[in-house]
Amino acid sequence: MEKHTKVYLEYFPSHSGFYHCEICNKQATEIHHIKRRSEFGTKEKHLQDIIENLIALCRSCHQKAHANIFTKDYLTDIHNKNIQMYSTQF
């Protein structure tokens, strides 16, 4: 299991093993880096896999994120709302 996937799954545990796309609510198939890994320099490499930079997406939404149809700002806003909602539950 890749490090970023493990970080996401540990932060948002699922008892069913099913994760929802944070955009459209379909079944998520990928954990996407909001800020691309290549954008991190060697001094910031440790920040690429923090939960604030990881979002669960279905294949269709993942393709839209890579095509910049979903901007980094949009993904960040959605993901931060989900983090806040999750953290207030526990």
C-alpha positions as CSV (number, residue, x, y, z in Angstrom):
1,M,0.0,0.0,0.0
2,E,1.4,3.4,-0.9
3,K,2.1,5.8,1.9
4,H,-0.5,8.4,0.8
5,T,-3.2,5.8,0.7
6,K,-2.3,4.5,4.1
7,V,-2.3,8.1,5.6
8,Y,-5.8,8.7,4.1
9,L,-7.2,5.4,5.3
10,E,-5.8,5.8,8.8
11,Y,-7.3,9.3,9.1
12,F,-10.7,8.4,7.6
13,P,-11.2,4.7,8.8
14,S,-14.0,2.8,7.1
15,H,-15.5,-0.2,8.7
16,S,-17.0,-1.3,5.4
17,G,-13.9,-0.8,3.3
18,F,-16.0,1.6,1.1
19,Y,-14.9,5.1,0.6
20,H,-16.9,7.8,-1.1
21,C,-15.6,10.3,-3.7
22,E,-15.4,13.6,-1.9
23,I,-16.8,15.4,-4.9
24,C,-19.6,13.2,-6.3
25,N,-20.1,10.6,-3.5
26,K,-19.7,7.6,-5.9
27,Q,-17.3,4.9,-4.8
28,A,-13.8,6.3,-4.5
29,T,-11.1,4.4,-6.4
30,E,-8.1,6.7,-5.9
31,I,-6.4,8.9,-3.3
32,H,-5.3,12.0,-5.1
33,H,-2.6,14.5,-4.2
34,I,-4.2,17.9,-4.3
35,K,-0.9,19.6,-4.8
36,R,1.2,17.4,-7.1
37,R,4.1,15.5,-5.6
38,S,6.4,17.1,-8.2
39,E,5.5,20.6,-6.8
40,F,7.2,19.8,-3.5
41,G,10.9,20.5,-3.3
42,T,13.3,18.3,-1.3
43,K,12.8,20.5,1.8
44,E,9.0,20.1,1.7
45,K,8.8,16.5,0.4
46,H,7.5,15.4,3.8
47,L,4.4,17.5,3.3
48,Q,3.2,15.8,0.1
49,D,1.5,13.0,2.0
50,I,-0.2,14.9,4.8
51,I,-4.0,14.5,5.1
52,E,-4.7,18.1,4.0
53,N,-3.1,17.2,0.6
54,L,-5.0,13.9,0.1
55,I,-8.5,13.6,-1.3
56,A,-10.5,10.4,-2.2
57,L,-11.9,10.5,-5.7
58,C,-13.7,8.3,-8.1
59,R,-12.0,7.6,-11.5
60,S,-14.1,10.3,-13.3
61,C,-13.4,13.0,-10.7
62,H,-9.7,12.0,-10.6
63,Q,-9.5,12.6,-14.4
64,K,-11.2,15.9,-14.0
65,A,-8.7,16.9,-11.3
66,H,-5.8,16.0,-13.6
67,A,-7.4,18.0,-16.4
68,N,-7.7,21.0,-14.1
69,I,-11.5,21.0,-14.5
70,F,-11.4,20.7,-10.7
71,T,-8.9,23.2,-9.5
72,K,-6.6,22.8,-6.5
73,D,-8.5,25.5,-4.7
74,Y,-11.8,23.7,-5.4
75,L,-10.4,20.4,-4.2
76,T,-8.9,22.0,-1.2
77,D,-12.2,23.7,-0.2
78,I,-14.2,20.5,-0.5
79,H,-11.6,18.4,1.3
80,N,-11.1,20.9,4.2
81,K,-14.9,20.9,4.8
82,N,-14.8,17.1,4.9
83,I,-11.9,17.2,7.4
84,Q,-13.8,19.7,9.6
85,M,-17.0,17.7,9.4
86,Y,-15.2,14.4,10.3
87,S,-13.2,16.0,13.2
88,T,-16.3,17.4,14.8
89,Q,-17.9,14.0,14.9
90,F,-15.2,12.6,17.1
